[in-house]
Amino acid sequence: MSNQNNNNWNSESWLTALSSLQQAGKPCVMVTVVEEKGSTPRNTGAKMVVTAGRTFDTIGGGHLEHKATKLARQMLEEQCSDARVQSFSLGASLGQCCGGATSLLFEPVGIAPLHIALFGAGHVAKALVPILASLPCHVSWIDGRDHEFPEHVPAGVEKIVSEYPVDEIEDLPPGTFYIVMTHNHQLDQELTEKILKRDDFGYYGLIGSRTKRKKFEHRLRAKGFSDQVIDKMVCPMGLPEVTGKLPAEIAVSVAGEVIARYQAAASAEQHNDSDRAVTDKDQSKGATGKIHRVA
C-alpha cells in the first residue's frame, strides 16, 4: 500500500514527529494498529501521527489510512480527549483487496480543551453559562457573591467564589478566553488591567457600550498601556447583527462571537500546518527529484 493519495504525508517517523509536536505544544492523534485478522497492509503495532494538516509515518496507506486520517482530524476538530478503538473490514467497502480486518486505536495527544473564564454571575452570565457548557470547553465561572450562583451549575463548569476575583487570573492557563461582565465597573477595570498585562489570552471580551470602552481606553492609556494591547480588548462584545437587550439575546450574541473566534483560530492553525507540509514536500522534491513513499 502507498501514501500517494495523501498530499500532506511525511516520511518522518511517528516517534520523531510525536516528540517534535509535544515540544511545540501541537495537538495530534496517534493511530495504532492494535489487532489484525487475515491479510492486512501493516502488522499490529504500526503507528502514524495525524495533525490538523499533516500525517507522519503510515499504517499502510490506501483507503484505510484515508478513513483513519479523516476520523483523527474529526477528533482534533471536536477536541476529543478520550481514546477510541475503531474496526475496519479491508474489503470492497474500503476499496481494498486485502480481505482481512484490522482494529485501530486513536489516542489524542496534547489536546487541551478551550478554557473560558467568565467573571460575573448576573442575569446575562446565567443565560450564557448553559450555552458555554454545551461547547467543547472548560468554564471557570468566577464571582465574589456566592448567593448569585444558581443551586446547580452545568457539567464542565467550575464555580469559583472569590473575594478577590482579580487574583484568579494568575492561575488561568495561557490562551484562556476571558469574558468580563461583573456588576462593578471598578472591578471590570481592575480585571481588564490584569488580563491585558498578561497579554497571553485567546480572547478578551468586556460587556459594555462604546462609551464605556472610551472611558476604559482613556484610563488604560494613562496607565501606560499601548494602543496595540488595548485594541485586543473586545468591547462592546458579541455579534453586531444581534441587537437585542434581553439577557438571552446578549448571551447568544456573546457565545456566537466566542465560537467564531475559536473556530477561526483552529482554521488558521490547520492552514499553517498545510503550508508547512507543502514546504516540506517542495524541499523533498528539490533534494531527491521525487518523494519516496513507504510501502
C-alpha positions in Angstrom: 0.0 0.0 0.0 1.2 3.5 -0.7 0.5 7.0 0.6 0.3 8.7 -2.8 -3.3 9.7 -2.1 -2.1 11.8 0.9 -0.5 15.0 -0.3 0.5 16.1 3.2 2.2 12.8 4.1 5.6 12.9 5.7 8.0 10.0 5.9 9.3 11.3 9.3 8.9 8.5 11.9 5.9 8.7 14.2 8.2 8.8 17.2 10.2 11.7 16.0 7.1 13.6 14.9 5.3 13.0 18.2 8.3 14.3 20.1 8.5 17.4 18.0 4.8 18.1 18.2 4.8 17.7 22.0 7.7 20.1 22.4 5.9 22.6 20.2 2.6 22.1 22.1 0.8 21.0 19.0 -2.2 18.6 19.4 -2.3 15.4 17.4 -3.8 11.9 17.3 -1.7 8.8 17.4 -3.2 5.9 15.4 -2.0 2.4 16.2 -2.9 -1.0 14.6 -3.9 -3.0 17.7 -5.5 -6.0 16.0 -5.2 -7.8 12.6 -7.1 -10.6 11.1 -6.2 -12.2 7.8 -4.3 -10.2 5.2 -3.7 -6.6 6.3 -1.3 -3.8 5.0 0.6 -3.4 8.3 1.1 -5.6 11.3 0.0 -4.9 14.9 2.0 -2.1 16.4 2.3 0.0 13.3 1.6 3.7 14.0 1.1 7.0 12.4 0.6 10.5 13.8 -2.1 12.9 12.5 -2.3 16.6 12.9 -4.8 19.1 11.5 -2.9 19.3 8.3 -0.3 16.6 8.1 0.3 12.9 8.7 3.6 11.2 9.8 4.6 7.6 9.1 2.0 5.1 7.8 -0.4 2.3 8.8 -0.5 1.0 5.2 -1.9 3.8 3.0 -4.9 3.4 0.8 -8.5 4.0 1.8 -7.9 2.6 5.3 -5.4 5.3 6.0 -7.6 7.9 4.4 -10.5 6.9 6.7 -8.3 6.8 9.7 -6.9 10.3 9.0 -10.4 11.7 8.5 -11.5 10.3 11.8 -8.4 11.5 13.6 -8.9 15.0 12.3 -12.6 14.9 13.3 -11.4 14.1 16.8 -9.0 17.1 16.7 -11.7 19.4 15.4 -14.1 18.3 18.2 -11.2 18.5 20.7 -11.9 14.9 21.9 -9.7 13.9 24.8 -10.8 10.2 25.1 -9.2 7.4 23.2 -11.3 5.1 20.9 -10.9 1.9 19.0 -12.4 1.5 15.5 -12.6 -1.7 13.5 -12.4 -1.8 9.7 -13.0 -4.6 7.2 -10.5 -4.4 4.3 -12.8 -5.3 1.6 -15.0 -3.7 -1.1 -16.4 -1.1 1.3 -12.9 0.4 1.7 -11.9 -0.3 -1.9 -9.0 -2.5 -0.7 -8.4 -6.1 -1.8 -6.5 -7.3 1.3 -9.7 -9.1 2.5 -8.7 -9.0 6.2 -9.8 -6.9 9.1 -7.9 -4.5 11.4 -8.7 -2.5 14.5 -7.1 0.9 15.1 -6.6 2.7 18.4 -7.0 6.5 18.2 -5.2 8.3 21.0 -5.5 12.1 21.3 -2.2 13.7 22.4 -1.8 17.2 23.8 -5.4 18.2 23.3 -6.4 20.6 26.0 -10.0 21.9 25.9 -10.6 25.6 25.4 -10.6 27.3 28.8 -13.1 30.1 29.3 -13.0 32.4 32.3 -16.3 34.1 32.9 -16.3 36.9 35.6 -19.7 37.9 36.9 -22.8 35.9 37.9 -25.6 38.4 36.8 -28.6 37.8 34.5 -26.5 37.7 31.3 -23.9 35.3 32.8 -26.6 33.0 34.0 -28.0 32.8 30.5 -24.6 32.4 28.9 -23.2 29.6 31.1 -25.5 26.9 29.8 -24.5 27.7 26.2 -20.8 27.7 27.0 -21.2 24.4 28.9 -22.5 22.7 25.7 -19.3 23.6 23.8 -16.0 21.7 23.9 -14.5 23.8 26.6 -14.0 24.1 30.4 -15.6 27.1 32.1 -14.3 28.8 35.2 -17.3 30.9 36.5 -16.0 33.5 39.0 -17.8 35.9 41.3 -17.4 37.1 44.8 -21.1 36.7 45.6 -22.0 33.1 46.4 -25.7 33.8 46.5 -25.7 34.9 42.9 -24.8 31.5 41.6 -27.6 29.0 40.8 -28.0 26.0 43.0 -26.7 23.7 40.3 -24.1 24.6 37.6 -23.8 22.5 34.4 -21.1 19.8 33.9 -17.9 21.3 32.7 -18.4 24.5 34.7 -16.3 25.2 37.8 -17.9 27.6 40.2 -15.4 29.8 41.9 -16.4 32.1 44.8 -13.6 34.5 45.3 -13.4 37.6 47.5 -10.7 38.9 45.1 -11.7 37.8 41.6 -8.7 39.6 40.1 -6.3 37.2 41.9 -7.9 34.2 40.0 -6.3 35.4 36.7 -2.8 34.4 37.8 -3.8 30.7 37.9 -5.5 30.6 34.5 -3.7 28.9 31.5 -2.3 30.8 28.5 -4.8 31.0 25.7 -7.7 31.4 28.0 -10.8 33.2 26.6 -11.8 35.9 29.1 -15.4 37.3 29.4 -15.9 40.0 31.9 -19.5 41.1 32.8 -19.4 41.9 36.6 -21.8 44.2 38.5 -19.0 46.7 39.3 -17.2 49.0 36.8 -14.2 49.4 39.1 -13.8 45.6 39.2 -14.2 45.5 35.4 -11.3 48.0 35.2 -9.1 46.0 37.5 -9.8 42.8 35.7 -9.1 44.4 32.4 -5.7 45.7 33.5 -4.7 42.3 34.9 -5.8 40.5 31.7 -4.1 42.9 29.4 -0.9 42.8 31.4 -0.8 39.0 30.9 -1.3 39.5 27.2 -1.4 35.8 26.5 -5.2 35.4 26.2 -7.0 33.9 23.2 -9.8 36.4 23.5 -10.9 39.1 25.9 -14.5 40.4 25.8 -15.8 43.1 28.1 -19.5 43.8 28.3 -20.5 47.4 27.8 -21.2 50.2 25.4 -18.9 52.2 23.2 -19.0 55.0 25.8 -17.7 52.5 28.4 -14.9 51.4 26.0 -13.8 55.0 25.5 -13.6 55.6 29.3 -11.6 52.4 29.7 -9.3 53.3 26.9 -8.5 56.7 28.4 -7.7 55.1 31.8 -5.6 52.3 30.3 -3.5 54.8 28.2 -3.0 56.9 31.4 -1.5 53.7 33.0 0.9 53.1 30.1 -1.0 50.5 28.1 -0.2 50.8 24.3 -2.9 51.1 21.7 -1.7 47.7 20.3 -2.6 46.0 23.6 -5.8 48.0 24.1 -7.0 47.0 20.7 -7.1 43.4 21.7 -10.0 44.2 24.1 -13.4 43.5 22.6 -15.9 46.0 23.8 -18.8 46.1 23.0 -18.7 42.3 22.6 -21.0 39.9 20.8 -22.2 39.6 17.2 -23.1 43.0 15.8 -26.1 41.5 14.0 -27.7 40.6 17.3 -29.0 43.9 18.8 -31.5 42.6 21.4 -31.1 43.6 25.0 -32.6 40.6 26.7 -30.1 38.5 28.7 -30.8 35.5 26.5 -30.2 37.6 23.4 -27.0 39.0 24.7 -25.8 35.6 25.8 -26.4 34.1 22.3 -24.6 37.0 20.7 -21.5 36.6 23.0 -21.5 32.9 22.6 -21.6 33.3 18.8 -18.6 35.6 18.9 -16.6 33.2 21.1 -17.4 30.3 18.8 -16.4 32.3 15.8 -13.1 33.2 17.4 -12.0 29.7 18.4 -13.1 28.2 15.1 -11.1 30.9 13.3 -8.0 30.1 15.4 -8.4 26.4 14.7 -8.8 27.0 11.0 -5.7 29.2 10.9 -3.7 26.5 12.6 -4.8 23.9 10.1 -3.9 26.3 7.3 -0.4 26.8 8.8 0.1 23.1 9.1 -0.9 22.6 5.4 1.5 25.4 4.3 4.4 23.7 6.3 3.5 20.4 4.6 3.7 21.9 1.1 7.1 23.5 2.0 8.4 20.1 3.3 7.2 18.5 0.1 8.9 21.0 -2.2 12.1 20.7 -0.2 12.0 16.9 -0.6 11.5 17.2 -4.3 14.4 19.6 -4.6 16.7 17.2 -2.7 15.9 14.0 -4.5 13.9 14.8 -7.6 10.9 12.8 -6.2 9.2 12.0 -3.0 9.8 8.4 -1.7 6.7 6.7 -0.3 6.9 3.9 2.3 5.2 0.7 1.1 
